[in-house]
């Protein structure tokens, strides 16, 4: 599963001044229930590379994700 969610899902994917909104919390909860993880974070847990720049807010964030089941992601990492 992949998509552009138009919201940063992980703290490293958003500017430090951006707050987590309710919809993002619900989305993250749903992804957790489905055991889905972002594959990029599996391989790069501390990287701060971004896919989107907001001119209006003068901030960078990462909003594009490839999601996989946790077990698949673990197997890929091995």
Backbone as XML, in Angstrom:
<?xml version="1.0"?>
<chain id="A" units="angstrom">
  <residue number="1" name="UNK">
    <atom name="N" x="0.852" y="-1.163" z="0.000"/>
    <atom name="CA" x="0.000" y="0.000" z="0.000"/>
    <atom name="C" x="0.898" y="1.226" z="0.000"/>
  </residue>
  <residue number="2" name="UNK">
    <atom name="N" x="0.591" y="2.155" z="-0.852"/>
    <atom name="CA" x="1.344" y="3.401" z="-0.836"/>
    <atom name="C" x="0.391" y="4.553" z="-1.048"/>
  </residue>
  <residue number="3" name="UNK">
    <atom name="N" x="0.827" y="5.726" z="-0.627"/>
    <atom name="CA" x="-0.048" y="6.868" z="-0.819"/>
    <atom name="C" x="0.565" y="8.154" z="-0.340"/>
  </residue>
  <residue number="4" name="UNK">
    <atom name="N" x="-0.092" y="9.198" z="-0.735"/>
    <atom name="CA" x="0.258" y="10.533" z="-0.272"/>
    <atom name="C" x="-0.850" y="10.935" z="0.681"/>
  </residue>
  <residue number="5" name="UNK">
    <atom name="N" x="-0.544" y="10.926" z="1.942"/>
    <atom name="CA" x="-1.559" y="11.175" z="2.952"/>
    <atom name="C" x="-1.732" y="12.665" z="3.260"/>
  </residue>
  <residue number="6" name="UNK">
    <atom name="N" x="-0.847" y="13.494" z="2.703"/>
    <atom name="CA" x="-0.884" y="14.936" z="2.929"/>
    <atom name="C" x="-0.818" y="15.306" z="4.402"/>
  </residue>
  <residue number="7" name="UNK">
    <atom name="N" x="-0.201" y="14.448" z="5.170"/>
    <atom name="CA" x="0.067" y="14.743" z="6.565"/>
    <atom name="C" x="1.272" y="13.915" z="7.001"/>
  </residue>
  <residue number="8" name="UNK">
    <atom name="N" x="2.191" y="14.513" z="7.725"/>
    <atom name="CA" x="3.328" y="13.735" z="8.236"/>
    <atom name="C" x="2.857" y="12.792" z="9.342"/>
  </residue>
  <residue number="9" name="UNK">
    <atom name="N" x="3.222" y="11.529" z="9.249"/>
    <atom name="CA" x="2.758" y="10.531" z="10.209"/>
    <atom name="C" x="3.679" y="10.381" z="11.415"/>
  </residue>
  <residue number="10" name="UNK">
    <atom name="N" x="4.960" y="10.587" z="11.244"/>
    <atom name="CA" x="5.927" y="10.396" z="12.331"/>
    <atom name="C" x="6.526" y="11.739" z="12.735"/>
  </residue>
  <residue number="11" name="UNK">
    <atom name="N" x="6.954" y="11.875" z="13.983"/>
    <atom name="CA" x="7.542" y="13.146" z="14.435"/>
    <atom name="C" x="8.717" y="13.618" z="13.579"/>
  </residue>
  <residue number="12" name="UNK">
    <atom name="N" x="9.555" y="12.702" z="13.091"/>
    <atom name="CA" x="10.690" y="13.111" z="12.264"/>
    <atom name="C" x="10.260" y="13.607" z="10.891"/>
  </residue>
  <residue number="13" name="UNK">
    <atom name="N" x="9.017" y="13.326" z="10.508"/>
    <atom name="CA" x="8.530" y="13.703" z="9.188"/>
    <atom name="C" x="7.890" y="15.089" z="9.161"/>
  </residue>
  <residue number="14" name="UNK">
    <atom name="N" x="7.824" y="15.754" z="10.300"/>
    <atom name="CA" x="7.191" y="17.070" z="10.362"/>
    <atom name="C" x="8.134" y="18.066" z="11.008"/>
  </residue>
  <residue number="15" name="UNK">
    <atom name="N" x="7.921" y="19.346" z="10.712"/>
    <atom name="CA" x="8.715" y="20.365" z="11.391"/>
    <atom name="C" x="8.415" y="20.335" z="12.892"/>
  </residue>
  <residue number="16" name="UNK">
    <atom name="N" x="9.389" y="20.670" z="13.696"/>
    <atom name="CA" x="9.211" y="20.593" z="15.150"/>
    <atom name="C" x="8.087" y="21.494" z="15.646"/>
  </residue>
  <residue number="17" name="UNK">
    <atom name="N" x="7.795" y="22.569" z="14.927"/>
    <atom name="CA" x="6.742" y="23.485" z="15.382"/>
    <atom name="C" x="5.334" y="23.039" z="14.974"/>
  </residue>
  <residue number="18" name="UNK">
    <atom name="N" x="5.229" y="22.028" z="14.104"/>
    <atom name="CA" x="3.921" y="21.564" z="13.659"/>
    <atom name="C" x="3.333" y="20.596" z="14.669"/>
  </residue>
  <residue number="19" name="UNK">
    <atom name="N" x="2.122" y="20.834" z="15.057"/>
    <atom name="CA" x="1.441" y="19.974" z="16.011"/>
    <atom name="C" x="0.765" y="18.809" z="15.281"/>
  </residue>
  <residue number="20" name="UNK">
    <atom name="N" x="0.524" y="17.725" z="16.012"/>
    <atom name="CA" x="-0.177" y="16.569" z="15.466"/>
    <atom name="C" x="-1.674" y="16.845" z="15.590"/>
  </residue>
  <residue number="21" name="UNK">
    <atom name="N" x="-2.397" y="16.763" z="14.466"/>
    <atom name="CA" x="-3.839" y="17.006" z="14.548"/>
    <atom name="C" x="-4.593" y="15.717" z="14.832"/>
  </residue>
  <residue number="22" name="UNK">
    <atom name="N" x="-5.872" y="15.859" z="15.155"/>
    <atom name="CA" x="-6.695" y="14.721" z="15.547"/>
    <atom name="C" x="-6.796" y="13.677" z="14.439"/>
  </residue>
  <residue number="23" name="UNK">
    <atom name="N" x="-6.937" y="14.128" z="13.197"/>
    <atom name="CA" x="-7.057" y="13.196" z="12.076"/>
    <atom name="C" x="-5.803" y="12.339" z="11.919"/>
  </residue>
  <residue number="24" name="UNK">
    <atom name="N" x="-4.641" y="12.936" z="12.135"/>
    <atom name="CA" x="-3.387" y="12.186" z="12.050"/>
    <atom name="C" x="-3.305" y="11.158" z="13.167"/>
  </residue>
  <residue number="25" name="UNK">
    <atom name="N" x="-3.736" y="11.519" z="14.352"/>
    <atom name="CA" x="-3.751" y="10.561" z="15.464"/>
    <atom name="C" x="-4.662" y="9.373" z="15.138"/>
  </residue>
  <residue number="26" name="UNK">
    <atom name="N" x="-5.840" y="9.660" z="14.567"/>
    <atom name="CA" x="-6.769" y="8.589" z="14.196"/>
    <atom name="C" x="-6.150" y="7.711" z="13.107"/>
  </residue>
  <residue number="27" name="UNK">
    <atom name="N" x="-5.545" y="8.340" z="12.093"/>
    <atom name="CA" x="-4.898" y="7.576" z="11.020"/>
    <atom name="C" x="-3.785" y="6.692" z="11.570"/>
  </residue>
  <residue number="28" name="UNK">
    <atom name="N" x="-2.938" y="7.239" z="12.442"/>
    <atom name="CA" x="-1.857" y="6.439" z="13.035"/>
    <atom name="C" x="-2.426" y="5.286" z="13.851"/>
  </residue>
  <residue number="29" name="UNK">
    <atom name="N" x="-3.514" y="5.520" z="14.575"/>
    <atom name="CA" x="-4.158" y="4.453" z="15.345"/>
    <atom name="C" x="-4.670" y="3.345" z="14.438"/>
  </residue>
  <residue number="30" name="UNK">
    <atom name="N" x="-5.267" y="3.722" z="13.323"/>
    <atom name="CA" x="-5.772" y="2.748" z="12.355"/>
    <atom name="C" x="-4.629" y="1.937" z="11.754"/>
  </residue>
  <residue number="31" name="UNK">
    <atom name="N" x="-3.544" y="2.626" z="11.392"/>
    <atom name="CA" x="-2.385" y="1.922" z="10.839"/>
    <atom name="C" x="-1.810" y="0.948" z="11.857"/>
  </residue>
  <residue number="32" name="UNK">
    <atom name="N" x="-1.767" y="1.346" z="13.133"/>
    <atom name="CA" x="-1.286" y="0.450" z="14.193"/>
    <atom name="C" x="-2.183" y="-0.784" z="14.318"/>
  </residue>
  <residue number="33" name="UNK">
    <atom name="N" x="-3.496" y="-0.563" z="14.285"/>
    <atom name="CA" x="-4.436" y="-1.693" z="14.401"/>
    <atom name="C" x="-4.277" y="-2.663" z="13.242"/>
  </residue>
  <residue number="34" name="UNK">
    <atom name="N" x="-3.936" y="-2.149" z="12.082"/>
    <atom name="CA" x="-3.764" y="-2.998" z="10.899"/>
    <atom name="C" x="-2.343" y="-3.545" z="10.795"/>
  </residue>
  <residue number="35" name="UNK">
    <atom name="N" x="-1.486" y="-3.203" z="11.770"/>
    <atom name="CA" x="-0.077" y="-3.616" z="11.787"/>
    <atom name="C" x="0.681" y="-3.145" z="10.551"/>
  </residue>
  <residue number="36" name="UNK">
    <atom name="N" x="0.389" y="-1.913" z="10.119"/>
    <atom name="CA" x="1.082" y="-1.332" z="8.969"/>
    <atom name="C" x="2.127" y="-0.341" z="9.452"/>
  </residue>
  <residue number="37" name="UNK">
    <atom name="N" x="3.272" y="-0.348" z="8.790"/>
    <atom name="CA" x="4.352" y="0.585" z="9.111"/>
    <atom name="C" x="4.890" y="1.189" z="7.821"/>
  </residue>
  <residue number="38" name="UNK">
    <atom name="N" x="5.460" y="2.373" z="7.950"/>
    <atom name="CA" x="6.126" y="2.994" z="6.807"/>
    <atom name="C" x="7.464" y="2.318" z="6.578"/>
  </residue>
  <residue number="39" name="UNK">
    <atom name="N" x="7.669" y="1.785" z="5.386"/>
    <atom name="CA" x="8.903" y="1.046" z="5.124"/>
    <atom name="C" x="10.130" y="1.946" z="5.187"/>
  </residue>
  <residue number="40" name="UNK">
    <atom name="N" x="9.997" y="3.208" z="4.823"/>
    <atom name="CA" x="11.137" y="4.121" z="4.880"/>
    <atom name="C" x="11.663" y="4.224" z="6.307"/>
  </residue>
  <residue number="41" name="UNK">
    <atom name="N" x="10.767" y="4.365" z="7.280"/>
    <atom name="CA" x="11.178" y="4.469" z="8.683"/>
    <atom name="C" x="11.802" y="3.169" z="9.185"/>
  </residue>
  <residue number="42" name="UNK">
    <atom name="N" x="11.419" y="2.039" z="8.622"/>
    <atom name="CA" x="12.025" y="0.762" z="9.008"/>
    <atom name="C" x="13.508" y="0.758" z="8.669"/>
  </residue>
  <residue number="43" name="UNK">
    <atom name="N" x="13.841" y="1.285" z="7.501"/>
    <atom name="CA" x="15.231" y="1.280" z="7.043"/>
    <atom name="C" x="16.008" y="2.531" z="7.439"/>
  </residue>
  <residue number="44" name="UNK">
    <atom name="N" x="15.312" y="3.618" z="7.691"/>
    <atom name="CA" x="15.954" y="4.902" z="8.022"/>
    <atom name="C" x="15.264" y="5.530" z="9.230"/>
  </residue>
  <residue number="45" name="UNK">
    <atom name="N" x="15.428" y="4.944" z="10.411"/>
    <atom name="CA" x="14.670" y="5.394" z="11.582"/>
    <atom name="C" x="14.990" y="6.807" z="12.057"/>
  </residue>
  <residue number="46" name="UNK">
    <atom name="N" x="16.134" y="7.361" z="11.669"/>
    <atom name="CA" x="16.503" y="8.694" z="12.156"/>
    <atom name="C" x="16.704" y="9.713" z="11.047"/>
  </residue>
  <residue number="47" name="UNK">
    <atom name="N" x="16.451" y="9.336" z="9.813"/>
    <atom name="CA" x="16.674" y="10.236" z="8.673"/>
    <atom name="C" x="15.633" y="11.352" z="8.650"/>
  </residue>
  <residue number="48" name="UNK">
    <atom name="N" x="16.069" y="12.502" z="8.223"/>
    <atom name="CA" x="15.168" y="13.643" z="8.099"/>
    <atom name="C" x="15.206" y="14.162" z="6.667"/>
  </residue>
  <residue number="49" name="UNK">
    <atom name="N" x="14.713" y="13.347" z="5.759"/>
    <atom name="CA" x="14.593" y="13.742" z="4.355"/>
    <atom name="C" x="13.119" y="13.979" z="4.073"/>
  </residue>
  <residue number="50" name="UNK">
    <atom name="N" x="12.826" y="14.999" z="3.262"/>
    <atom name="CA" x="11.444" y="15.417" z="3.089"/>
    <atom name="C" x="11.003" y="15.338" z="1.638"/>
  </residue>
  <residue number="51" name="UNK">
    <atom name="N" x="9.680" y="15.229" z="1.432"/>
    <atom name="CA" x="9.119" y="15.117" z="0.093"/>
    <atom name="C" x="8.211" y="16.284" z="-0.256"/>
  </residue>
  <residue number="52" name="UNK">
    <atom name="N" x="8.024" y="17.232" z="0.666"/>
    <atom name="CA" x="7.096" y="18.324" z="0.427"/>
    <atom name="C" x="7.608" y="19.605" z="1.073"/>
  </residue>
  <residue number="53" name="UNK">
    <atom name="N" x="7.466" y="20.715" z="0.362"/>
    <atom name="CA" x="7.794" y="22.025" z="0.920"/>
    <atom name="C" x="6.560" y="22.898" z="0.848"/>
  </residue>
  <residue number="54" name="UNK">
    <atom name="N" x="6.185" y="23.506" z="1.960"/>
    <atom name="CA" x="5.046" y="24.416" z="2.012"/>
    <atom name="C" x="5.558" y="25.847" z="1.936"/>
  </residue>
  <residue number="55" name="UNK">
    <atom name="N" x="5.252" y="26.510" z="0.831"/>
    <atom name="CA" x="5.626" y="27.929" z="0.710"/>
    <atom name="C" x="4.901" y="28.770" z="1.752"/>
  </residue>
  <residue number="56" name="UNK">
    <atom name="N" x="3.630" y="28.440" z="1.986"/>
    <atom name="CA" x="2.821" y="29.224" z="2.918"/>
    <atom name="C" x="3.391" y="29.203" z="4.332"/>
  </residue>
  <residue number="57" name="UNK">
    <atom name="N" x="3.932" y="28.055" z="4.741"/>
    <atom name="CA" x="4.454" y="27.907" z="6.103"/>
    <atom name="C" x="5.979" y="27.881" z="6.162"/>
  </residue>
  <residue number="58" name="UNK">
    <atom name="N" x="6.611" y="27.878" z="4.981"/>
    <atom name="CA" x="8.064" y="27.827" z="4.895"/>
    <atom name="C" x="8.626" y="26.640" z="5.683"/>
  </residue>
  <residue number="59" name="UNK">
    <atom name="N" x="7.999" y="25.469" z="5.469"/>
    <atom name="CA" x="8.427" y="24.265" z="6.175"/>
    <atom name="C" x="8.519" y="23.079" z="5.220"/>
  </residue>
  <residue number="60" name="UNK">
    <atom name="N" x="9.360" y="22.140" z="5.584"/>
    <atom name="CA" x="9.496" y="20.886" z="4.862"/>
    <atom name="C" x="8.817" y="19.782" z="5.669"/>
  </residue>
  <residue number="61" name="UNK">
    <atom name="N" x="8.278" y="18.773" z="4.990"/>
    <atom name="CA" x="7.734" y="17.598" z="5.666"/>
    <atom name="C" x="7.766" y="16.422" z="4.696"/>
  </residue>
  <residue number="62" name="UNK">
    <atom name="N" x="7.524" y="15.242" z="5.235"/>
    <atom name="CA" x="7.463" y="14.042" z="4.403"/>
    <atom name="C" x="6.040" y="13.520" z="4.474"/>
  </residue>
  <residue number="63" name="UNK">
    <atom name="N" x="5.363" y="13.495" z="3.307"/>
    <atom name="CA" x="3.954" y="13.118" z="3.283"/>
    <atom name="C" x="3.675" y="11.932" z="2.364"/>
  </residue>
  <residue number="64" name="UNK">
    <atom name="N" x="4.698" y="11.398" z="1.722"/>
    <atom name="CA" x="4.541" y="10.247" z="0.840"/>
    <atom name="C" x="5.029" y="9.000" z="1.578"/>
  </residue>
  <residue number="65" name="UNK">
    <atom name="N" x="4.218" y="7.963" z="1.553"/>
    <atom name="CA" x="4.548" y="6.763" z="2.322"/>
    <atom name="C" x="4.300" y="5.498" z="1.522"/>
  </residue>
  <residue number="66" name="UNK">
    <atom name="N" x="5.136" y="4.510" z="1.748"/>
    <atom name="CA" x="4.875" y="3.147" z="1.299"/>
    <atom name="C" x="4.699" y="2.346" z="2.580"/>
  </residue>
  <residue number="67" name="UNK">
    <atom name="N" x="3.516" y="1.781" z="2.734"/>
    <atom name="CA" x="3.194" y="1.047" z="3.949"/>
    <atom name="C" x="3.231" y="-0.447" z="3.682"/>
  </residue>
  <residue number="68" name="UNK">
    <atom name="N" x="3.667" y="-1.186" z="4.673"/>
    <atom name="CA" x="3.692" y="-2.647" z="4.579"/>
    <atom name="C" x="3.320" y="-3.210" z="5.944"/>
  </residue>
  <residue number="69" name="UNK">
    <atom name="N" x="2.888" y="-4.452" z="5.952"/>
    <atom name="CA" x="2.612" y="-5.126" z="7.217"/>
    <atom name="C" x="3.932" y="-5.204" z="7.993"/>
  </residue>
  <residue number="70" name="UNK">
    <atom name="N" x="3.851" y="-5.068" z="9.304"/>
    <atom name="CA" x="5.064" y="-5.071" z="10.136"/>
    <atom name="C" x="5.950" y="-6.280" z="9.868"/>
  </residue>
  <residue number="71" name="UNK">
    <atom name="N" x="5.356" y="-7.456" z="9.741"/>
    <atom name="CA" x="6.146" y="-8.670" z="9.527"/>
    <atom name="C" x="6.864" y="-8.631" z="8.189"/>
  </residue>
  <residue number="72" name="UNK">
    <atom name="N" x="6.205" y="-8.142" z="7.149"/>
    <atom name="CA" x="6.838" y="-8.013" z="5.836"/>
    <atom name="C" x="8.014" y="-7.041" z="5.925"/>
  </residue>
  <residue number="73" name="UNK">
    <atom name="N" x="7.801" y="-5.952" z="6.626"/>
    <atom name="CA" x="8.845" y="-4.949" z="6.769"/>
    <atom name="C" x="10.055" y="-5.510" z="7.516"/>
  </residue>
  <residue number="74" name="UNK">
    <atom name="N" x="9.808" y="-6.284" z="8.554"/>
    <atom name="CA" x="10.903" y="-6.918" z="9.312"/>
    <atom name="C" x="11.667" y="-7.881" z="8.416"/>
  </residue>
  <residue number="75" name="UNK">
    <atom name="N" x="10.935" y="-8.672" z="7.633"/>
    <atom name="CA" x="11.579" y="-9.622" z="6.718"/>
    <atom name="C" x="12.403" y="-8.899" z="5.663"/>
  </residue>
  <residue number="76" name="UNK">
    <atom name="N" x="11.909" y="-7.776" z="5.157"/>
    <atom name="CA" x="12.661" y="-6.993" z="4.177"/>
    <atom name="C" x="13.969" y="-6.461" z="4.774"/>
  </residue>
  <residue number="77" name="UNK">
    <atom name="N" x="13.904" y="-6.055" z="6.025"/>
    <atom name="CA" x="15.083" y="-5.500" z="6.689"/>
    <atom name="C" x="16.174" y="-6.548" z="6.855"/>
  </residue>
  <residue number="78" name="UNK">
    <atom name="N" x="15.760" y="-7.788" z="7.100"/>
    <atom name="CA" x="16.740" y="-8.875" z="7.258"/>
    <atom name="C" x="17.441" y="-9.100" z="5.964"/>
  </residue>
</chain>
